[in-house]
Amino acid sequence: MRKTALVLVTALFLIGCGDGGSGSGSTNSGGKGKPECEVQQTAIVMVANTSSNPYNFYINGMYFTQIVGKSNKTLTIKAGYNNLYAKQVSGYLLYPTECRSEVNAIACNNYSWQIP
């Protein structure tokens, strides 16, 4: 009986010391326990387009995506300093509406930006 209990306790100890198996996908494949956003040094920007018109969205001067009117879009950006820029695509009379913002993103943080 003592041998069975010892084997059982040893087995439970070994199972408890594992890396948790495959996990939920929130850690890197190395099993170090760091969130993927920390490993990749990324942050999230949630952009809300309150206009009924579409906007082209740029990060650091490079085209990223188009955000349709009356919608939200979740974007992954690199941690660090980022220039955000949105320009109205259609629905304007003389000049498109342009929106600018800056964010010094910290890895694994969430940010929000409402346009226009």
N, C-alpha and C positions, 0 to 999 in steps of 0.2 A: 504494500500500500504506500509506503514512504517513497519507494522508487517511482511509482506512478505519479505521485504528487510532485516530486522533484522534476520529472520529465515535463509535466504539465506547466509548472512554474517557469522552467527554462524556456519552453516553447513560447509562452506568453511574453516573456522578456524579450526574446529575439524578434518576435512579431512587432512588439512595441518600439523597438529601436530602428525599424526600417525607415525608409524615406517617405512612406505614405503611399506607395504604389504609384500609379500613373497620374493621380491627382485630377483636378478639375480643369486643367489647362491654364490656370492662372500663374503657374510658376514655370521657370525655364526648364528645358529638358535635362539640364545638368543635375537637377534634384537639390539645388542649393537653397531653395525656399524663397528666392527673390521673385517678386512679381515681374511679369514680362515687360511691363512699362518701365521698370527700373533697369532691367537688362538692356532694353532697346533705347532707353533715355527718351521716352515719348510722353506726351500729355494729350489731353482731349480738349477740343474746342467745340462747343455746341453753338451753332449759328442759327438764329431765328430770323427768317425773312418775313417781316410783317407786311410788306408790300404785296400787291397782287401781281407784280411784275418780276421777271427773273433777273438774277444778278450773277455775273461772273465773279468768282472768288479767287483771289491771288494770295499766295504766301511768299514773302520775300521777293516780290516782283515776278514770280513765276505762276502761270495759270495753274489752278488746282482743280476746280470743278465749277459747275453751274448749279445754282440753287434756285429752284422754281419758286414762284410766288406763293405766299401763305404756307410756308413749310419750314421745317427744321432739318438740319443736317448735322450729324456728329462727325467730326474730322479728327484724325490723329496727326499731331504735329511733333516735330523734334523739340526736345527740351532746349531752353536757351532763349535768346532774343529773337522775336519774330515780328515782322511787319505784316499786318493783315490789311487787305484792300478788297473792296467790293465795288463793282461798277454795274449800273443798271443796263440791261441788254435792250429792252424795248419798253414802250409805253410812256415815253417822255415826249414833251413838245419841242423844246429847243436843245436842251442839254441833258445828258443822263445824270442821275444822282450818283455821287461817289462817296463812299464811306471809308474812313481809314482808322486803324487802331494799331496799337503796339502791345505786345505781351512778352514778358520775360518768364517763359513757361518753366515750371519746375516739374521734373519727371513724376508721373503718376497723379498729377493734379488735374482737376477739371476746371475749365473756364467757359464763360458764355459771352456771346456777342449778339446784339440785336441790330439788324439793319432794316430799313434806313432809320 
